Amino acid sequence: MTENANSKSIKLRSWLQFLTAVAGIILFVSASSLIRVRLDLTEDKRYTLSDPTRKALSRLKNDIFIQVYLDGEIPIPLKRLKRSVREMLDEFRIASGQKIDYEFVNPSDGKDAKQRETQYQALVNKGLTPINIKAGDAEGGSTQKIIFPGMIVNYNGIEVPVNFLKNNPSIPTGQNILHSVEGLEYEMIQTIATLSSDTIYKVAFIEGHDEIPEIETADITMNLAKFFTIDRGIIGGEVGILNKYAAVIVAGPEKEFSESDKLVMDQYIMNGGKVIWLFDEVAVNSDSLVYGKTVGLYRPLNIEDQLFRYGARVNPAIVQDLECVLIRLTIISDDTRQQVVPAPWVYYPLLNPAANHPITRNLNKVKGEFTNYIDTVGLDPAISKKILLSTSNFSRTISPPLMISLKEAELLSDEKDFNKSNLPVAVLLEGVFPSAFKNRMISNLTDDKNLKVKTESIKTKMIVIADADIIRNEVRRVGLEETPYPLGQDKYTGQVFGNRDFLINCLNYLVDDNGIMELRSRELKLRLLNIAKIKTEKIKWQLINIAGPIFIVILAGLLYGYFRKRNYTTY
């Protein structure tokens, strides 16, 4: 009886220990599921969200639903981008406290071609930009595939498109994918932060000096409206009229500024206002080129002295650059036959964005037209100056008055004649600016007799761009109907330059007060396989990868058998 009792006691104790262990494991797993521990072991911290991103996500009051149109049969490089998008969205979901949900959608998932075309057009209307990909088939042919590398962010019934693929034709595909991954966090959080913000900044286009017509700035206006409230109006010499705006844009004036309007702009800047100046000192009527010739004339705007005080001078000279846009010329050959050929037009330079600034990092080249160039002036330590756009290494300048003829495009250019390089075209000025009206009488410039001129600004920023056409979109006119082309798009080739992204980044940088723009400085390392070694050592690495694991398993089995036999064999 005693042995049976002991046996039962031992069994009971064993069962209790087993059940206790199982319960302990279940409790441990349940508790650990409530504790989120995430370690980013990558050298460049690619899976770590920045502080501004975490703050923006933590402030979300309502849920956000995101549809990513990057699914289905897509090339391998885009699959890598898709994986990065999914990982970033997972991080966003956790940081937001599960307020972000998403799904991946195949835009080509339709019953027939008509349904797919309808879906494509709907996405284009929403603001997503498609790309055409050539895909090979099993029979050695190729097919065209339309892909929408972007997403639609839905917040409180408002839908905003986000195109996250950088498509710079001048760099390899792998580099474009890397730049897209680098910019993912910025592109996504900028949209989310704007949608969920309680404050919508106001931006104004200044009118009254024959600025670029509204239809020719329609594209940038529509795209800026995703982030800001956009107004247009005449300042009329009324000091303080701009104070409610976070930034103002002076887009291509052709008439001189009055001293009263200059005072309005000056005092707006002194009170911390931000300005984007886009203007030319040389007037060129490009419409006259349809007749083969036009002229370039010096056109002062009476703001030169004001900008000089702030630290910049736009020079009255046109830039010619060997790195330029191709235009279509009609050439008559054999006295009768007309032929349209592409020709380099040195008056339309392709401007290089600065590689080390958040505004311009990873941007496509920016298209200019009859561009001037800028000198930074003054040694005021309170003002910092940063070149944002510049010409190539093969540039030159010509001064007005000058005659411009399309026949120049037919001539071969000699690099020796283009002996200037990296001429500044866009400059960022930051700091404390002196007033252009310091020690000046203003009683005749304003009706406000109690106005006291502020002679020094609080810390602020402005951007000076020596080419108004950077903001001008082309317009398709059929009868009375006017349709703006996308800003920066060549209407003949369809190539898209970086004009729109550059200007949007400029404005976001000027009004950014939460550090989100600094995310564009993020740099990831591209870790690619050595192509040369892949070709020369292909067999060796295939054997290592295929036979190596098998050999290790067999060796481990032999060693295990040997040591087991040695330990348990008795002599």
HELIX and SHEET records of a PDB file:
HELIX    1   1 THR A    2  LEU A   34  1                                  33    
HELIX    2   2 ASP A   51  SER A   58  1                                   8    
HELIX    3   3 ILE A   76  ALA A   95  1                                  20    
HELIX    4   4 ALA A  113  LYS A  126  1                                  14    
HELIX    5   5 THR A  173  SER A  196  1                                  24    
HELIX    6   6 GLU A  214  THR A  217  5                                   4    
HELIX    7   7 ALA A  218  LEU A  224  1                                   7    
HELIX    8   8 GLU A  259  MET A  270  1                                  12    
HELIX    9   9 SER A  286  TYR A  291  5                                   6    
HELIX   10  10 GLU A  304  TYR A  310  1                                   7    
HELIX   11  11 LEU A  406  GLU A  410  5                                   5    
HELIX   12  12 GLU A  415  ASP A  417  5                                   3    
HELIX   13  13 ALA A  468  ILE A  471  5                                   4    
HELIX   14  14 ASN A  499  VAL A  511  1                                  13    
HELIX   15  15 ILE A  516  SER A  521  5                                   6    
HELIX   16  16 ILE A  531  THR A  536  1                                   6    
HELIX   17  17 LYS A  538  TYR A  568  1                                  31    
SHEET    1   A 4 ILE A 100  PHE A 104  0                                        
SHEET    2   A 4 ILE A  64  VAL A  68  1                                        
SHEET    3   A 4 GLY A 150  TYR A 155 -1                                        
SHEET    4   A 4 ILE A 158  ASN A 163 -1                                        
SHEET    1   B 2 ILE A 131  GLY A 136  0                                        
SHEET    2   B 2 SER A 142  ILE A 147 -1                                        
SHEET    1   C 9 THR A 229  ILE A 234  0                                        
SHEET    2   C 9 LYS A 202  GLU A 207  1                                        
SHEET    3   C 9 ALA A 247  ALA A 251  1                                        
SHEET    4   C 9 LYS A 274  LEU A 278  1                                        
SHEET    5   C 9 THR A 460  ILE A 465  1                                        
SHEET    6   C 9 PRO A 424  GLY A 431 -1                                        
SHEET    7   C 9 ILE A 383  SER A 390 -1                                        
SHEET    8   C 9 ARG A 337  PRO A 353 -1                                        
SHEET    9   C 9 CYS A 324  SER A 333 -1                                        
SHEET    1   D 9 THR A 229  ILE A 234  0                                        
SHEET    2   D 9 LYS A 202  GLU A 207  1                                        
SHEET    3   D 9 ALA A 247  ALA A 251  1                                        
SHEET    4   D 9 LYS A 274  LEU A 278  1                                        
SHEET    5   D 9 THR A 460  ILE A 465  1                                        
SHEET    6   D 9 PRO A 424  GLY A 431 -1                                        
SHEET    7   D 9 ILE A 383  SER A 390 -1                                        
SHEET    8   D 9 ARG A 337  PRO A 353 -1                                        
SHEET    9   D 9 VAL A 366  LYS A 367 -1                                        
SHEET    1   E 3 VAL A 282  VAL A 284  0                                        
SHEET    2   E 3 LYS A 293  TYR A 298 -1                                        
SHEET    3   E 3 LEU A 402  SER A 405 -1                                        
SHEET    1   F 2 ALA A 312  ASN A 315  0                                        
SHEET    2   F 2 TYR A 373  THR A 376 -1                                        
SHEET    1   G 2 ILE A 318  ASP A 321  0                                        
SHEET    2   G 2 SER A 395  ILE A 398 -1                                        
SHEET    1   H 2 VAL A 475  VAL A 478  0                                        
SHEET    2   H 2 GLU A 481  PRO A 484 -1                                        
END                                                                             
